[in-house]
Amino acid sequence: MSSFIIEGGRPINGSVRPSGNKNEALPALVSCLLTDEPITLKRVPKIRDVVTICEILEYLGVKVEWHSEEELTLDARTANNHIAPTDLCARVRASILLIGPLLSRFGKVELGAPGGDVIGARRIDTHFEGIIALGAELRYDTVITGSIKNIMGTEIFLDEPSVTATENLLLLSVISQGTTVLHNAACEPHVNGIAKLLNSMGAKISGIGTNQLKIDGVAKLHGTTHTIGPDFMEVGSFICLGAIGGGKITIEEAEPEDLRFVFKTFNRLGIQPEVKGKEISIDGNKPMNISNDITGRIATIYSGPWPAFPTDLMSVTIVAATQASGTIVFFEKMFEGRMFFTDKLISMGANIVLCDPHRIVVTGPSQLYGAHLSSPDVRAGMSMLMAAAIAKGTSQINNIYQIERGYYQIGNKLESLGVAIRHIKN
C-alpha cells in the first residue's frame, strides 16, 4: 500500500495550475460511444478513475490513444460490446454513466454495480426513473441490465438534482425522437461542460447553466475536440491550503466565475482570495477570523446542490476552520458518512465536536501535530494532506489510492509549493 510521508510546518509558496475537472472528464470519455468519429479531449487529468474508465472503454472495443499526460483521442468505430466488466465497474462510481451511451449505441446494456467513495448512501433511483421514462427497460440485481427500442423524448422531473443522473439522461436523450425537457437538473460547471461537448458533436441542448435543460433529439452525432474545464474542487482545496500555509500561492488558469458561492462561504472563515482574470492569489500570512451571524449567533456552513456550497469542499474547509479564530458549525446535508474523517483531525489536535453524522462544531485556532493516518475517501484524503502540511512533526498517510483517484499528481504539486512530501510505493 503506497503512502505519503509529510514533514509539516514549512511555509507554502508558489504557483500551481489545477488539472481538468474529473467530473467533466469521466462523462466526456464515455460520450465517445455516441459517434463513430474520433473525439479528442484536452486537459484530461490522468487519475485512476480516468484510467479505469478508459480500460472499460477498451474492453468495449473503443480505441484509446494518449497523446500526452493530458490529451487523448477516443475512436468508437470498433466498439462491439454492450457488457461492461463487473470488476472494473466496481472500482469507479462513474461507470454508471455507461448506461445512457450503451443503450443509445447498442439498444442494450449490462454492467456491474458502480463503486466509488464510501461517504454514505448514494442513490441511483434518479438514473433509473429518467432512463425508463425515455423508453428503456432497466433492472438492478447483482448487475444492471437494460434494453431500449426507441428513445422517445419526454418531460422528466428529477427527484433530486443529481449530477450523474443529469449527465446520463443527456447522454441518452441527445440521439432520440422528439424533445426531452429535464426539470430540476444539475447545473454544476462540469454538467455545463458536458452539454457544451455534446453540442459541439451536433446535439441540440439549450438552457445550459440552468436547472431546466431542453434537448431536441438528433439522428446522429459527429466527432469533435473539447477542452475539459479546470477542477474547481482542486482550486478550492488550494485556496484553503494557501490560507493556512503561512506563505503566498497563486492558482493559475482557474475559472473564478465558477466559485462565487465558494468565495462567499470562505469569507465566513476570513479567507479572502484576490482575483485577477483567471488567477487566484491567497496570502496565508493574513489572520483568519470566523464571522458570526448578524445577530451574534454561531454561523453554520451548509452543503447543498449547486449553486450552494459543494459537499466535496466540506472536508478541506473544515481543516481551514481549525486554523481560524472562532467557532463555526458545519452541516453536511448530503452524505451521512462525510464527517467521520474528522476523528483523524481530532487525533492531530483539532478542536472538533462531532454532534451527529451530519454536523460538527469546529473551534480554532488549534495547533496540529503529525500523525499516522489513512485516507477513507478522495476529499478526506486531500484534507489530511493539508493538515499534515501545516502540522508540527511527521505524518504518514496510507491508502493514498483514494486521493490519487481525484487529484492528479497531487504529491508533485504540493512539493512544488514547498511541502516536504515523499511518495513511498509499496
C-alpha positions in Angstrom: 0.0 0.0 0.0 1.5 3.3 -1.1 1.9 6.2 1.4 2.8 9.9 1.7 5.3 11.0 4.3 5.0 14.7 5.1 7.3 16.8 7.3 4.9 19.6 8.3 5.4 23.2 9.2 7.1 24.6 6.1 5.7 27.8 4.5 3.7 27.1 1.4 4.6 29.4 -1.5 4.5 29.4 -5.3 2.2 28.9 -8.2 0.0 25.9 -9.2 -2.2 25.0 -12.1 -5.3 22.9 -11.4 -5.9 19.9 -13.5 -9.1 19.3 -15.6 -12.3 18.5 -13.8 -12.6 14.8 -13.3 -16.3 15.0 -13.0 -16.4 16.5 -16.5 -13.7 14.2 -17.9 -15.4 11.0 -16.9 -18.7 11.5 -18.8 -16.8 13.1 -21.7 -14.9 9.9 -22.1 -18.0 7.7 -22.4 -19.6 10.2 -24.8 -17.3 8.7 -27.5 -19.8 5.8 -27.8 -22.3 8.2 -29.3 -20.4 8.6 -32.6 -18.2 6.6 -35.0 -15.9 9.6 -35.4 -12.9 10.3 -33.2 -13.2 12.6 -30.1 -10.1 14.4 -28.8 -10.2 15.6 -25.2 -7.7 18.0 -23.7 -6.8 18.9 -20.1 -7.8 15.4 -19.0 -6.5 14.5 -15.5 -4.8 11.1 -15.9 -6.0 9.9 -12.5 -7.0 6.4 -11.5 -10.7 6.9 -12.2 -10.0 8.2 -15.7 -7.6 5.3 -16.4 -10.3 2.8 -15.2 -13.0 4.3 -17.5 -10.5 4.1 -20.4 -9.9 0.4 -19.6 -13.7 -0.2 -19.6 -14.0 1.5 -23.0 -11.1 -0.5 -24.4 -12.9 -3.7 -23.2 -16.0 -2.5 -25.1 -13.9 -2.2 -28.3 -13.0 1.6 -28.2 -9.6 2.6 -29.4 -8.0 4.9 -26.8 -4.8 6.8 -27.7 -3.0 9.1 -25.3 -1.0 11.8 -27.0 0.3 13.3 -23.7 -0.4 13.2 -20.0 -3.4 15.5 -20.6 -4.7 14.7 -24.1 -6.2 11.6 -25.7 -8.3 10.6 -28.7 -11.1 8.0 -28.5 -12.4 6.2 -31.5 -15.5 4.1 -31.0 -15.9 2.8 -34.6 -14.8 -0.6 -33.5 -17.0 -0.7 -30.3 -18.7 -4.1 -30.4 -19.7 -4.9 -26.8 -22.5 -3.7 -24.6 -21.3 -5.7 -21.5 -19.0 -3.7 -19.1 -16.8 -5.9 -16.8 -18.0 -6.1 -13.2 -14.6 -5.8 -11.7 -13.7 -2.6 -13.4 -17.2 -1.1 -12.8 -16.7 -1.8 -9.1 -13.6 0.5 -9.0 -15.3 3.7 -10.1 -18.6 5.4 -9.4 -18.7 7.0 -12.9 -19.2 3.6 -14.5 -22.9 4.2 -14.1 -22.6 6.8 -16.9 -22.2 4.0 -19.4 -25.9 3.2 -19.2 -27.0 6.0 -21.4 -24.3 5.7 -24.1 -24.5 1.9 -24.3 -28.3 1.9 -24.6 -28.0 4.6 -27.3 -25.5 2.7 -29.3 -26.5 -0.9 -28.9 -30.0 -0.8 -27.6 -29.0 -2.8 -24.6 -26.6 -2.6 -21.6 -25.1 -4.8 -18.9 -22.7 -3.6 -16.3 -21.6 -4.3 -12.7 -22.8 -2.1 -9.9 -20.8 1.1 -9.7 -18.1 1.6 -6.9 -16.8 4.9 -5.5 -16.3 6.6 -2.2 -18.0 5.2 1.0 -19.4 8.5 2.2 -23.0 7.4 2.7 -26.0 6.3 0.7 -25.7 7.2 -3.0 -29.0 6.6 -4.8 -29.3 5.6 -8.4 -33.1 5.8 -8.4 -33.0 9.1 -10.3 -31.0 7.5 -13.1 -33.5 4.6 -13.4 -36.6 6.8 -13.3 -35.3 9.1 -16.0 -33.9 6.4 -18.3 -37.2 4.3 -18.0 -39.1 7.5 -18.9 -37.2 7.7 -22.1 -38.4 4.3 -23.1 -36.0 1.8 -21.6 -36.5 -1.3 -19.6 -34.0 -1.4 -16.8 -33.3 -3.8 -14.0 -31.0 -3.8 -11.0 -29.8 -7.0 -9.3 -26.2 -8.0 -8.8 -25.7 -6.3 -12.2 -27.5 -3.6 -14.1 -29.2 -4.8 -17.3 -31.5 -3.0 -19.7 -32.7 -2.5 -23.2 -34.4 0.1 -25.4 -36.1 0.0 -28.8 -36.8 3.7 -29.4 -35.6 6.6 -27.4 -38.6 8.9 -27.2 -38.3 12.5 -25.9 -40.4 13.3 -22.9 -40.6 15.7 -19.9 -38.7 14.4 -16.8 -38.7 15.9 -13.3 -35.7 14.7 -11.5 -36.4 13.9 -7.8 -33.0 15.3 -6.9 -30.6 17.5 -9.0 -28.2 14.6 -9.4 -25.1 15.4 -11.4 -24.5 11.9 -12.8 -28.2 11.3 -13.4 -28.5 14.6 -15.4 -25.4 13.6 -17.4 -26.7 10.1 -18.1 -30.0 11.5 -19.3 -28.2 13.9 -21.6 -26.1 11.1 -23.0 -29.2 9.0 -23.7 -31.6 11.7 -25.0 -29.4 13.6 -27.5 -29.9 11.0 -30.2 -33.6 10.5 -30.0 -37.0 11.2 -31.5 -38.7 14.3 -30.2 -37.8 16.7 -27.4 -36.8 16.0 -23.8 -37.0 18.5 -21.0 -35.1 17.9 -17.8 -36.6 19.7 -14.8 -34.6 20.1 -11.6 -31.5 19.2 -13.5 -28.0 19.6 -12.0 -26.2 22.8 -13.3 -22.7 22.4 -11.9 -19.8 23.7 -14.2 -18.9 20.1 -15.2 -22.5 19.4 -16.2 -22.4 22.6 -18.4 -19.1 21.3 -19.8 -20.7 18.0 -20.9 -23.7 19.8 -22.5 -21.2 22.0 -24.5 -19.2 19.0 -25.5 -22.4 17.3 -26.8 -23.5 20.4 -28.7 -20.1 20.5 -30.4 -20.8 17.0 -31.5 -24.0 18.1 -33.1 -26.5 17.8 -30.2 -29.2 20.5 -29.6 -29.2 21.3 -25.9 -30.5 24.6 -24.6 -30.8 26.0 -21.1 -27.2 25.3 -20.3 -26.3 26.7 -16.9 -29.9 26.5 -15.6 -31.8 23.7 -13.9 -34.1 23.2 -16.9 -32.4 21.6 -19.9 -34.2 21.2 -23.3 -32.8 18.5 -25.6 -34.1 18.4 -29.2 -33.2 14.9 -30.4 -31.0 14.5 -33.5 -30.3 11.5 -35.7 -26.5 11.2 -35.2 -23.5 13.0 -33.7 -20.0 13.6 -35.1 -16.5 13.9 -33.7 -15.0 16.9 -32.1 -12.2 18.4 -29.9 -13.1 19.5 -26.4 -11.1 21.0 -23.5 -12.1 20.0 -20.0 -12.6 22.9 -17.6 -10.4 23.4 -14.5 -11.4 21.4 -11.4 -13.0 23.9 -9.1 -12.7 21.3 -6.3 -9.0 21.3 -6.7 -9.0 25.1 -6.9 -11.0 25.3 -3.7 -8.6 22.9 -2.0 -5.6 25.0 -2.9 -7.3 28.2 -1.7 -7.8 26.6 1.7 -4.2 25.3 1.7 -2.9 28.7 0.8 -5.0 30.4 3.5 -3.4 28.3 6.3 0.0 27.7 4.8 2.0 30.7 6.1 3.1 31.9 2.6 1.5 33.1 -0.6 0.3 31.0 -3.5 -1.2 31.7 -6.9 -3.6 29.4 -8.7 -3.3 29.8 -12.5 -5.8 29.0 -15.2 -8.7 28.8 -12.9 -12.3 29.9 -13.6 -13.2 32.3 -10.7 -16.8 32.7 -12.1 -17.4 29.1 -11.0 -16.5 29.9 -7.4 -18.8 32.8 -6.5 -20.7 31.0 -3.7 -17.5 29.2 -2.6 -15.8 32.6 -2.1 -18.9 33.8 -0.2 -18.6 30.8 2.1 -14.8 31.1 2.5 -15.3 34.7 3.6 -17.1 33.5 6.7 -13.8 32.0 7.8 -11.8 35.1 6.9 -10.4 33.6 3.7 -10.4 36.4 1.1 -8.6 35.4 -2.1 -7.6 38.1 -4.7 -8.8 37.5 -8.2 -7.2 38.9 -11.3 -8.6 37.5 -14.5 -8.2 33.7 -14.3 -5.6 33.9 -11.5 -6.5 33.5 -7.8 -4.0 34.5 -5.1 -4.2 33.8 -1.4 -1.9 35.2 1.4 -1.5 32.7 4.2 0.1 35.2 6.5 -3.2 37.1 7.0 -5.2 36.3 10.1 -8.4 34.3 9.7 -11.4 35.3 11.9 -14.7 33.4 11.8 -17.7 35.7 11.3 -20.8 35.1 13.4 -24.3 35.7 12.1 -25.6 39.2 12.2 -27.4 38.5 15.4 -24.2 37.3 17.0 -25.0 33.6 16.9 -22.5 31.0 15.8 -22.6 30.7 12.0 -23.3 27.5 10.0 -21.8 26.4 6.7 -24.2 24.1 4.8 -23.5 21.9 1.9 -26.1 21.5 -0.9 -26.6 21.1 -4.7 -25.2 23.7 -7.0 -25.1 26.7 -6.7 -24.9 26.1 -2.9 -21.6 25.2 -1.2 -20.3 21.9 -2.7 -20.3 18.8 -0.4 -16.9 17.9 -1.9 -15.3 21.0 -0.4 -16.6 20.4 3.1 -13.5 18.4 4.2 -10.9 20.8 3.2 -12.9 23.8 4.5 -13.1 22.0 7.9 -9.3 21.9 8.0 -9.1 25.6 7.2 -11.6 26.3 10.0 -9.3 24.6 12.6 -6.8 27.4 11.9 -9.3 30.3 12.1 -10.2 32.2 15.3 -13.7 31.5 16.5 -16.3 28.8 16.4 -18.4 27.6 13.4 -20.9 24.7 12.7 -20.6 22.6 9.5 -23.8 20.9 8.4 -23.3 18.2 5.7 -26.7 17.7 4.4 -26.0 15.3 1.5 -23.9 12.3 2.8 -24.1 10.8 6.3 -20.6 9.4 6.2 -18.7 12.5 5.1 -17.9 13.8 8.6 -16.5 10.6 10.0 -13.0 11.5 8.9 -12.9 14.3 11.5 -11.6 11.8 14.1 -8.3 11.9 12.2 -8.1 15.7 12.7 -9.0 15.3 16.3 -6.1 12.9 16.8 -3.9 15.6 15.3 -5.1 18.2 17.9 -8.1 19.8 16.2 -10.9 21.1 18.5 -13.8 19.4 16.8 -17.1 18.1 18.3 -18.9 15.5 16.1 -22.6 16.2 17.0 -24.1 13.6 14.8 -23.3 12.0 11.3 -24.2 15.3 9.6 -22.9 18.1 11.9 -19.7 19.1 13.6 -18.6 22.2 15.6 -15.1 23.5 15.0 -13.3 25.9 17.3 -10.0 27.4 16.4 -7.2 28.0 16.0 -5.6 24.7 17.0 -2.0 23.6 16.7 -2.0 20.3 14.7 0.6 17.6 15.2 1.8 14.9 12.9 0.0 11.6 13.0 -0.3 8.2 11.3 -3.4 8.4 9.1 -5.4 6.5 6.4 -7.5 8.1 3.7 -11.1 6.9 3.7 -12.1 8.8 0.5 -10.9 11.3 -2.0 -11.8 14.6 -0.3 -11.0 13.5 3.2 -7.6 12.4 1.9 -6.9 15.8 0.5 -7.9 17.4 3.8 -5.4 15.1 5.6 -2.6 16.2 3.3 -3.4 19.8 4.1 -3.5 19.1 7.8 -0.2 17.2 7.6 1.4 20.0 5.6 0.8 22.6 8.4 1.3 20.2 11.4 4.3 20.0 13.7 6.2 16.8 13.1 5.9 14.0 10.7 2.7 12.4 9.3 2.2 9.3 7.3 -0.9 8.9 5.2 -1.8 5.5 3.9 -4.4 4.3 1.3 -3.4 7.2 -0.9 -5.0 5.4 -3.8 -8.2 7.2 -2.7 -6.5 10.6 -3.0 -5.0 9.8 -6.4 -8.4 8.8 -7.7 -9.4 12.5 -7.6 -6.2 14.7 -7.6 -3.7 14.4 -10.4 -0.1 14.4 -9.4 -1.0 15.9 -6.1 2.3 15.0 -4.5 4.3 16.8 -7.2 2.0 19.8 -6.9 2.4 20.1 -3.2 6.2 19.6 -3.4 6.3 22.5 -6.0 4.7 24.7 -3.3 7.3 23.8 -0.7 5.6 21.0 1.1 8.1 18.4 2.3 6.4 15.3 0.9 7.7 11.9 -0.1 5.8 9.2 -2.0 6.5 5.7 -0.6 5.5 2.9 -3.0 4.9 -0.5 -1.5 
